[in-house]
């Protein structure tokens, strides 16, 4: 319940947070008032989902030196072994904050372009939701992830602040760059296992991807 509380405490809008608390409590058969109290305590302590990564790092720092060092090394190694995950997460952050883009970009982007585990699952949920309702329901997506590592990634996707110019022209350039990189990574992965005419087709698709220009 505490992990869910950390995620929910980072939602700034009070009405939205209240709705999410009710949804999470209903789905996991939790006492709504108890969960609401936990969220309030975490919020007052400044440990909401926006600070979840810092909280986890603090927990690691409090471990015995050999275990904490190994854990930090393993987390760093995991990030280094998956260099494209951050790009996929950042692209999902943009989509989550501009849900109409899920529909506008449907001719060039789908959940199948996301290949990195948790990001693929989040993308599938986002695209499925938008196809069925025209909206992205963050609460329902959060509820689908229970382990702490996945929750940290999902939290980062939905709470990362933009550190770039969000004017239409700037957004078009950023989306073009991210989509080309994400789709190219997908093709490269398929090329490592594809053979024959499939490889030829994938190589042709890779050339087409280079010509993508996003207009919003």
C-alpha positions in Angstrom: 0.0 0.0 0.0 2.9 2.3 0.7 4.3 2.0 -2.8 0.9 2.9 -4.3 0.7 5.8 -1.8 4.0 7.2 -3.1 2.8 7.1 -6.6 -0.6 8.7 -5.8 0.9 11.4 -3.5 2.8 12.9 -6.5 -0.5 13.8 -8.3 -0.9 17.5 -7.8 -4.6 17.9 -8.7 -6.7 17.2 -5.6 -9.8 16.0 -7.5 -7.7 13.8 -9.8 -5.7 12.4 -6.9 -9.0 11.6 -5.0 -10.3 9.7 -8.1 -7.1 7.7 -8.4 -7.2 6.8 -4.7 -10.7 5.4 -5.1 -9.7 3.5 -8.3 -6.6 1.9 -6.7 -8.5 1.1 -3.5 -11.3 -0.6 -5.4 -9.0 -2.6 -7.7 -6.8 -3.9 -4.9 -9.5 -4.2 -2.2 -7.8 -1.6 0.0 -9.4 0.5 2.7 -9.9 3.9 0.9 -9.6 6.0 4.0 -6.4 4.2 5.1 -4.9 4.7 1.7 -6.0 8.3 1.7 -4.2 8.8 5.1 -1.0 7.2 3.7 -1.1 9.5 0.7 -1.6 12.5 2.9 1.3 11.5 5.2 3.6 10.9 2.2 2.6 14.2 0.6 3.3 16.2 3.8 6.6 14.5 4.1 7.5 15.4 0.5 7.9 11.8 -0.6 5.4 11.6 -3.4 6.1 9.9 -6.7 8.1 12.8 -8.0 10.7 12.0 -5.4 10.3 8.2 -5.6 13.7 7.7 -7.3 15.4 9.8 -4.5 13.6 7.7 -1.9 14.8 4.5 -3.4 18.3 5.8 -3.6 18.1 6.8 0.1 17.0 3.3 1.0 20.0 1.9 -0.9 22.4 4.3 0.9 21.1 3.1 4.2 22.0 -0.6 3.4 25.2 -2.2 4.7 28.1 -0.9 2.5 28.7 -4.2 0.6 25.0 -4.7 -0.2 24.4 -1.0 -1.0 27.4 -0.8 -3.3 26.4 -3.9 -5.2 22.8 -2.6 -5.5 24.0 0.7 -6.9 26.3 -1.1 -9.3 23.5 -3.4 -10.5 21.1 -0.5 -11.0 23.8 1.4 -12.9 24.7 -1.7 -15.0 21.0 -2.2 -15.8 20.7 1.3 -17.1 23.9 0.9 -19.2 22.7 -2.3 -20.7 19.5 -0.7 -21.9 20.5 2.7 -23.6 17.2 3.1 -25.6 14.9 2.8 -22.6 15.3 6.4 -21.6 14.3 7.5 -25.2 11.2 5.4 -25.1 10.3 6.6 -21.7 10.7 10.3 -22.7 8.6 9.7 -25.8 5.9 8.2 -23.6 6.1 11.2 -21.3 5.3 13.5 -24.2 2.4 11.3 -25.3 1.0 11.1 -21.7 1.1 14.9 -21.4 -0.4 15.4 -24.8 -2.8 12.5 -25.2 -4.2 13.8 -28.5 -0.8 13.0 -30.0 -1.5 9.3 -29.5 -4.2 9.6 -32.2 -2.4 12.1 -34.4 0.7 10.0 -34.6 -1.1 6.6 -35.0 0.0 6.5 -38.7 3.7 6.5 -37.8 3.8 5.2 -34.2 2.3 2.3 -32.3 2.9 0.2 -29.2 4.9 -2.2 -31.3 7.6 0.3 -31.8 8.4 0.2 -28.0 10.6 -2.8 -27.3 12.0 -2.2 -23.8 9.9 -4.2 -21.4 8.0 -1.9 -19.1 7.9 0.9 -21.7 6.3 -1.6 -24.2 3.6 -2.5 -21.6 2.9 1.2 -20.8 2.7 2.0 -24.5 0.3 -0.9 -25.1 -2.0 0.3 -22.3 -1.9 3.9 -23.5 -2.7 3.1 -27.2 -5.4 0.6 -26.2 -7.0 3.1 -23.9 -6.9 5.9 -26.5 -8.4 3.6 -29.2 -11.3 2.6 -27.0 -12.0 5.9 -25.2 -10.0 8.7 -26.8 -8.3 9.2 -23.5 -5.2 8.0 -21.5 -6.2 6.9 -17.9 -3.0 7.3 -15.9 -4.5 5.7 -12.8 -5.4 2.5 -14.5 -2.0 2.3 -16.0 -0.3 2.7 -12.6 -2.5 0.0 -11.2 -1.2 -2.5 -13.7 2.3 -2.4 -12.2 3.0 -3.8 -8.8 6.8 -4.4 -8.4 8.8 -1.4 -7.2 11.2 -1.3 -10.2 8.4 -1.0 -12.7 6.6 1.5 -10.5 9.7 3.7 -10.5 9.8 3.6 -14.3 6.1 4.3 -14.7 6.3 7.1 -12.2 9.1 8.7 -14.1 7.1 8.5 -17.3 4.1 10.3 -15.9 5.9 12.9 -13.7 9.0 14.0 -15.6 8.9 17.7 -16.4 9.8 19.0 -19.8 13.1 20.7 -20.0 12.7 21.9 -23.5 10.8 24.4 -25.6 7.2 23.1 -26.1 6.2 25.3 -29.0 4.8 23.4 -31.9 7.9 23.7 -34.1 10.2 22.6 -31.3 7.9 19.7 -30.3 7.9 18.6 -34.0 11.7 18.4 -34.1 11.9 16.6 -30.8 9.1 14.1 -31.7 10.8 13.5 -35.1 14.1 12.7 -33.5 12.7 10.5 -30.8 10.3 8.6 -33.1 13.1 7.9 -35.6 15.4 6.6 -32.9 12.8 4.4 -31.2 11.6 2.9 -34.5 15.1 2.4 -35.7 16.0 0.6 -32.5 13.0 -1.7 -33.1 14.1 -2.4 -36.7 17.7 -3.1 -35.6 16.5 -5.6 -33.0 14.5 -7.4 -35.7 17.4 -7.4 -38.1 19.5 -9.3 -35.5 17.1 -12.3 -35.9 15.4 -11.7 -39.3 16.6 -13.6 -42.4 16.0 -13.7 -46.2 13.3 -11.4 -47.7 12.4 -10.4 -44.2 15.8 -8.8 -43.7 15.4 -7.0 -47.1 12.0 -5.6 -46.1 13.3 -4.5 -42.7 16.3 -2.7 -44.3 13.8 -0.9 -46.6 11.7 0.1 -43.7 14.7 1.4 -41.9 15.4 3.7 -44.9 11.8 5.0 -44.8 12.1 5.7 -41.1 15.0 8.1 -41.8 12.6 10.3 -43.9 9.9 10.7 -41.2 9.0 14.4 -40.5 6.4 14.9 -37.7 3.9 17.7 -38.2 1.4 18.5 -35.4 
